Amino acid sequence: MNIEKHDIHREFPEFKEEIRELKMNDGHFSRLFKEYHELDHEVIRIEEGVENTTDNYLEGLKLKRLKLKDELYSMLKSHAETA
């Protein structure tokens, strides 16, 4: 099974510089970025069968990951517009 990775750098390659800058200079962005990647790795481990859980738990993780991704995108877009 081919598991799709949802790495922020892959999801938003057009914001490469903004990601780097915000990770270094914005604590809130940095925390959300870290939380997103931890969730993404957990989802990948579950989908690969490394960890077992319920479908409801996995779907909850995916929803949380999506909300974080939306928030990170909003921050990146806002930062790019003000730069």
C-alpha positions as a printed NumPy array, in Angstrom:
array([[  0.   ,   0.   ,   0.   ],
       [  1.342,   3.427,  -0.965],
       [  0.866,   5.826,   1.958],
       [  0.627,   9.481,   0.947],
       [  2.669,  11.791,   3.139],
       [  1.217,  15.177,   3.99 ],
       [  4.428,  16.977,   4.921],
       [  3.879,  20.763,   5.016],
       [  6.837,  21.295,   2.685],
       [  5.208,  18.961,   0.131],
       [  1.76 ,  20.432,   0.642],
       [  2.891,  24.054,   0.205],
       [  6.117,  24.14 ,  -1.823],
       [  5.339,  27.714,  -2.889],
       [  5.826,  28.812,   0.746],
       [  9.296,  27.32 ,   1.234],
       [ 10.856,  30.589,   2.445],
       [  7.862,  31.537,   4.574],
       [  7.921,  28.142,   6.305],
       [ 11.602,  28.514,   7.122],
       [ 11.194,  32.082,   8.342],
       [  8.101,  31.434,  10.476],
       [  9.611,  28.297,  12.038],
       [ 12.586,  30.353,  13.159],
       [ 10.783,  33.533,  14.226],
       [  7.214,  32.689,  15.252],
       [  6.812,  30.469,  18.297],
       [  3.109,  29.844,  17.658],
       [  3.736,  28.755,  14.064],
       [  6.647,  26.599,  15.194],
       [  4.485,  24.805,  17.797],
       [  1.661,  24.216,  15.311],
       [  4.161,  23.009,  12.704],
       [  5.626,  20.52 ,  15.175],
       [  2.18 ,  19.335,  16.289],
       [  1.113,  18.897,  12.653],
       [  4.144,  16.765,  11.851],
       [  3.713,  14.628,  14.959],
       [  0.079,  13.989,  13.967],
       [  1.083,  13.247,  10.384],
       [  3.669,  10.7  ,  11.532],
       [  1.142,   9.045,  13.835],
       [ -1.382,   8.79 ,  10.99 ],
       [  1.271,   7.287,   8.719],
       [  2.275,   4.702,  11.359],
       [ -1.371,   3.693,  11.775],
       [ -1.971,   3.495,   8.022],
       [  1.174,   1.379,   7.584],
       [ -0.03 ,  -1.006,  10.284],
       [  2.796,  -0.197,  12.705],
       [  0.204,   0.917,  15.265],
       [ -3.334,  -0.379,  15.686],
       [ -6.329,   1.74 ,  16.588],
       [ -9.988,   2.243,  15.787],
       [-11.203,   3.854,  12.589],
       [-12.85 ,   6.604,  14.644],
       [ -9.557,   7.464,  16.341],
       [ -7.754,   7.588,  12.985],
       [-10.452,   9.791,  11.458],
       [-10.21 ,  12.116,  14.469],
       [ -6.468,  12.422,  13.946],
       [ -6.988,  13.203,  10.28 ],
       [ -9.537,  15.91 ,  11.106],
       [ -7.188,  17.468,  13.642],
       [ -4.347,  17.326,  11.105],
       [ -6.563,  19.036,   8.522],
       [ -7.499,  21.833,  10.93 ],
       [ -3.836,  22.398,  11.756],
       [ -2.959,  22.41 ,   8.063],
       [ -5.642,  25.031,   7.411],
       [ -4.32 ,  27.188,  10.24 ],
       [ -0.719,  26.839,   9.055],
       [ -1.75 ,  27.704,   5.488],
       [ -3.572,  30.79 ,   6.7  ],
       [ -0.498,  31.917,   8.619],
       [  1.764,  31.268,   5.633],
       [ -0.508,  33.122,   3.244],
       [ -0.826,  36.069,   5.605],
       [  2.942,  36.215,   6.091],
       [  3.555,  36.083,   2.325],
       [  1.111,  38.942,   1.734],
       [  2.812,  41.2  ,   4.278],
       [  6.358,  40.444,   3.118]])
